[in-house]
Amino acid sequence: MTVLLAILALTACLKEVRGVSRTENEIPVVTKSEFTHQIKLPTELYKGGPQQATPPDGTIPAGTKVKIVQEAGSYTQIEAESGDAGYVSSGALEKIAE
């Protein structure tokens, strides 16, 4: 029971942080307008954080559109149109022309 309450509390916090207002059964939809940048060159993706002491969790191809979550030094936390999320080198990003 305690675990369930903790999960529900965490879910509520995440909704507040993301500014999302929806029912529990709705799936969030990311519109194309939210993707403000794209990957310039194939780049390494770190899902747990920008830790160079660990190998990358994958690679994101050039041209992938991404949404900036936050900047973290020389890395930027992103969410990609492909569904991938994590940290990439800030130098691998370019703003999409409007």
C-alpha positions in Angstrom: 0.0 0.0 0.0 2.8 2.4 0.9 4.5 1.7 -2.5 1.3 2.4 -4.3 0.9 5.8 -2.5 4.5 6.7 -3.3 3.9 5.9 -7.0 0.7 8.0 -7.1 2.5 10.9 -5.4 5.4 10.7 -7.8 3.0 10.7 -10.8 1.3 13.8 -9.5 4.7 15.5 -9.0 5.8 14.7 -12.6 2.6 16.1 -14.0 3.1 19.4 -12.1 6.8 19.6 -13.2 5.9 19.0 -16.8 2.8 21.2 -16.6 0.6 18.4 -17.9 -3.0 18.3 -17.0 -4.7 15.1 -18.1 -6.5 12.1 -16.7 -4.6 8.9 -15.7 -5.5 7.0 -18.9 -4.5 9.6 -21.4 -1.2 9.2 -23.3 0.8 12.4 -23.7 1.1 13.6 -27.3 4.1 15.5 -28.4 3.3 17.8 -31.3 5.8 18.6 -34.0 5.9 22.2 -32.8 7.6 21.1 -29.6 10.6 19.8 -31.5 12.8 22.9 -31.7 16.2 21.3 -32.5 17.6 18.5 -34.5 20.7 16.3 -34.3 23.5 17.5 -36.7 25.6 14.4 -36.7 25.0 10.9 -35.4 25.6 11.3 -31.7 25.9 9.1 -28.6 23.0 9.0 -26.2 23.4 8.6 -22.4 20.1 7.7 -20.7 21.3 7.9 -17.1 23.1 11.2 -17.3 26.1 12.8 -19.0 28.6 10.3 -17.6 31.6 9.8 -19.8 32.8 7.0 -17.4 30.1 4.7 -18.8 29.6 3.7 -22.4 26.8 5.3 -24.3 23.3 3.7 -24.2 22.9 4.2 -27.9 23.2 6.5 -30.9 20.7 9.0 -32.3 20.9 9.5 -36.1 21.5 12.9 -37.7 18.3 14.7 -38.6 16.3 13.4 -35.6 14.1 16.2 -34.2 14.4 16.7 -30.4 12.9 18.8 -27.6 15.2 20.4 -25.1 14.5 19.4 -21.5 17.4 21.1 -19.8 21.0 22.0 -20.4 23.6 20.3 -18.2 27.1 21.7 -18.9 28.4 20.5 -22.2 25.5 18.1 -22.5 21.8 18.7 -23.0 18.9 16.5 -21.8 16.6 15.8 -24.8 13.4 14.0 -25.8 13.5 12.8 -29.4 10.6 12.4 -31.8 11.6 8.7 -31.9 10.8 8.4 -28.2 14.4 8.2 -27.1 15.3 10.4 -24.1 18.6 11.1 -22.4 21.7 13.3 -22.7 23.6 14.3 -25.9 26.5 16.5 -26.5 25.3 20.1 -26.8 27.5 20.6 -29.9 25.4 17.9 -31.7 22.3 20.1 -31.6 21.1 22.7 -34.1 18.0 24.9 -33.9 15.4 24.1 -36.5 14.7 27.0 -38.8 11.1 28.3 -38.3 
